[in-house]
Amino acid sequence: MLNWWRDTITRIRPGEKTVRGSVVPDWANATELTISNCHGQPASTGLSEDGRVLGISQGITLYAPASADIKAGDRIVYKGNTYEINGEVNDWPSATGALDHLVINLRRYSG
């Protein structure tokens, strides 16, 4: 990895439970995994002001090693904040076509 890939994240994956015949995420039984050699970059930020609540959204583009066990539906703790994965985890191939790293769009809302 490049020497600027110095961030360590925590991947949180929910367990599963069945509710009325459907399998749904069970965040009360989530598991955590620490993943190093990652790198985050600011992606977007927004402000929502509807007269009652001031809301802020923040996006991060996270780059992770190709071997990282991260998938859509997981949550990521990055620099003390918990983010949801926005969409799919994307493979980023190298110039040779081999898988080089993963690119993950993260989002967080507060307010």
Legacy VTK file of the C-alpha trace (Angstrom):
# vtk DataFile Version 3.0
C-alpha trace
ASCII
DATASET POLYDATA
POINTS 111 float
0.000 0.000 0.000
0.993 3.566 -0.477
2.503 5.173 2.588
-0.415 7.632 2.884
-2.850 4.766 3.539
-2.487 5.160 7.309
-6.086 5.154 8.550
-7.526 2.332 10.622
-11.273 1.774 10.510
-13.727 -0.473 12.316
-16.186 -2.397 10.196
-19.479 -3.160 11.972
-21.615 -5.941 10.501
-25.103 -6.648 11.841
-26.247 -10.082 12.823
-29.476 -11.391 11.366
-32.866 -12.088 12.867
-36.220 -13.121 11.476
-39.147 -10.762 11.955
-42.539 -11.869 10.636
-40.902 -14.255 8.188
-38.296 -11.808 6.834
-34.574 -11.819 7.624
-33.564 -8.339 8.818
-30.353 -6.803 10.237
-29.844 -7.264 13.980
-27.631 -4.401 15.153
-27.896 -5.610 18.770
-25.797 -8.619 17.720
-23.290 -6.890 15.439
-19.671 -7.963 15.049
-16.675 -5.660 14.629
-13.477 -6.002 12.633
-10.513 -3.610 12.657
-9.051 -2.918 9.201
-5.805 -0.997 8.730
-4.085 0.472 5.651
-7.147 2.500 4.646
-7.426 6.094 3.481
-10.401 8.462 3.676
-11.021 11.591 1.622
-13.782 14.179 2.106
-16.439 13.681 -0.569
-19.407 15.889 0.216
-21.128 17.852 2.918
-24.560 19.388 3.168
-26.781 21.451 5.410
-30.518 20.969 5.878
-32.490 23.618 7.684
-36.225 22.974 7.787
-37.140 25.381 10.569
-37.153 22.749 13.310
-33.820 20.989 13.064
-30.438 21.883 11.674
-29.152 18.747 9.942
-25.736 18.092 8.513
-24.741 15.365 6.094
-21.166 14.317 5.481
-19.726 12.043 2.821
-16.370 10.304 2.792
-14.740 8.265 0.038
-12.940 5.410 1.747
-10.153 3.463 0.062
-9.461 0.047 1.590
-7.198 -2.908 0.787
-8.533 -5.318 -1.820
-8.678 -8.057 0.818
-10.837 -6.024 3.251
-14.014 -7.808 4.368
-16.472 -4.945 3.754
-19.852 -5.187 2.038
-22.992 -3.148 1.469
-25.076 -2.991 4.646
-22.070 -2.717 6.958
-21.285 0.400 8.957
-17.841 1.953 9.203
-16.304 3.843 12.126
-13.831 6.344 10.701
-12.089 8.972 12.835
-14.608 8.510 15.651
-17.753 8.854 13.529
-20.048 6.056 12.398
-20.969 6.046 8.703
-23.344 3.980 6.595
-22.146 2.558 3.300
-23.927 4.396 0.505
-24.370 1.842 -2.291
-22.120 -1.036 -3.242
-18.473 -1.608 -2.395
-16.557 -0.984 -5.628
-13.513 -2.843 -6.916
-10.735 -0.640 -8.301
-8.423 -2.513 -10.665
-4.786 -1.617 -11.248
-3.392 -0.787 -14.684
-2.675 -4.512 -15.145
-6.301 -5.425 -14.461
-5.597 -7.037 -11.081
-7.712 -5.860 -8.152
-5.804 -3.051 -6.462
-8.165 -1.763 -3.744
-11.784 -1.123 -2.761
-13.604 2.198 -2.980
-16.505 2.743 -0.572
-18.829 5.751 -0.416
-19.721 6.576 3.186
-22.412 8.909 4.508
-23.347 10.231 7.930
-26.227 12.402 9.091
-26.433 14.405 12.309
-28.975 16.801 13.682
LINES 1 112
111 0 1 2 3 4 5 6 7 8 9 10 11 12 13 14 15 16 17 18 19 20 21 22 23 24 25 26 27 28 29 30 31 32 33 34 35 36 37 38 39 40 41 42 43 44 45 46 47 48 49 50 51 52 53 54 55 56 57 58 59 60 61 62 63 64 65 66 67 68 69 70 71 72 73 74 75 76 77 78 79 80 81 82 83 84 85 86 87 88 89 90 91 92 93 94 95 96 97 98 99 100 101 102 103 104 105 106 107 108 109 110
